[in-house]
Amino acid sequence: SVVSYLPGSAAVPSATAAEIQRVFERQRETAIRLRTSTAQERIAKIRRLCDAMMTYRQQIHEAAYLDFKKPPAEVDLAEVLPVVSEAKHAMRALKKWMKPKGVWPTSLTIGLKSWVQYEPKGRCLIVSPWNYNVNLCFGPLVSCIAAGNTAILKPSEMTPHLSALMAKMIKELFPEDEVALFEGDVSVSTELLALPFDHIFFTGSPAVGKVVMAAAAKHLTSVTLELGGKSPTIIDETADLALAARTLMWGKYTNNGQTCIAPDYVYVHASKKDAFAQECIKVIEECYGKSAKEQMASPYLARVVNQRHTKRINALLTDATQRGARVLCGGEAVENECFIQPTLLDDIPADAKIQSEEIFGPLLPIMPYTDLDAVIAAINAEPKPLALYIWSRNEANIQKALKSTSAGGTCINHCVVQYAHGNLPFGGVNNSGIGNAHGEYGFRAFSHERAVVRTRFMMARTLFPPYTKFKSKMLDI
Ligand code: NAD
């Protein structure tokens, strides 16, 4: 990259309450006007956003590099491409999604024509986290525009170069009464959350998800909450270990472990633990180098987002090792460089803090097991995760893991790629989220499903008084 990374983040400008209120008011009339917008009009806006992703691709690379040394290939894969493919999918399918869906009459409504009509919710708020700031702001924006709404966007303040670039792009692309973006931290979020939006689409941590839902409750605003948590992983005794190590290390160390659906911890069958750990170490060394020095210089390994999080993750590591955990590889940290080595941990004691907090960084606990039922019971004792992964060649084990647990999504013999499938719903369950994103699911998240009934002839006459003997007989149950 032509830009050079300097750890430590710049501050973002903060929108004022008056400015936010003014734009929110301006969007009122526009939201009503957009109710009758056609598929073509919405597609034209989505195309503008899609084209801008390509025009600004280089600048997105540079901003992400400045923010946390994110490798450009990972920016393409996880920021540019997902928005472009979400946009292309919507442009292709929007007419079909918007079409009212006719429903069959039931025994009580014979003679009535009925359908579900998708109407825009109105004024929507989209709040994104820092880890895929562009993707998780502009991806939902595609669905929001597809459904015919206005939008106010609030990207995370923790990747300030990306936040500034996103603000510039939105200003260029849309009039503020259709789509506006406000930069800022919690204080800006809090101002926004006080407003009576028609829908809030929030991506972030479960803790802040609760704040968002409580604020939405004040206005009975509907919410989509895309949250996080600890995503468990199982590698059984029949798994292809080389494949498991290769795919798992990729899913874990892309974005340096700062991915909502990254494997958080691994249960591996005790008979395969050492062989699996060796395979993982081989992959880490191949991809990022052997020593901390080599890994720090690697162009393929993003940094931790800031010093606060580096300290947090390093404290989890220190706490685990002080309680007796063993470092299988890695283990070094340079806090002022926002750097922590890809680290595999063994012998983690149950009371280590790393067992109860979403790691969201480059540490990976590996835990041996002998009884799959006990693993499933342990997973079921925790809040429902956003993702659960299993590597196995035993169909019975795969089905058992799939059917006896609950998770937002699952990959079998892979990880993270469930996110990339535009025809699958992407979302969590309870603590890991409410509602879904992507494709038609995203369109529906931003739409109200309106029930419409149209009479074709006057069969309904039977309902009205006087209730003669004949009518009463007809209504007899
Ligand atoms: P976060 O919850 O701290 O912040 C998310 C957004 O909320 C930011 O824009 C932030 O400014 C705002 N915010 C922070 N505190 C707030 C408050 N008290 N009131 C109102 N708004 C507030 O999350 P983060 O650190 O940016 O991202 C990491 C979390 O997001 C992890 O838990 C991760 O698993 C989750 N995540 C989930 C998904 C998903 O699709 N489910 C994707 C990426 C990240």
Boltz pocket constraint, residues with backbone or C-beta under 6 A from the ligand:
constraints:
  - pocket:
      binder: B
      contacts: [[A, 127], [A, 128], [A, 129], [A, 130], [A, 131], [A, 132], [A, 136], [A, 154], [A, 155], [A, 156], [A, 157], [A, 158], [A, 184], [A, 185], [A, 186], [A, 189], [A, 190], [A, 193], [A, 203], [A, 204], [A, 205], [A, 206], [A, 208], [A, 209], [A, 211], [A, 212], [A, 226], [A, 227], [A, 228], [A, 229], [A, 259], [A, 260], [A, 261], [A, 358], [A, 360], [A, 386], [A, 428], [A, 432], [A, 433]]
      max_distance: 6.0
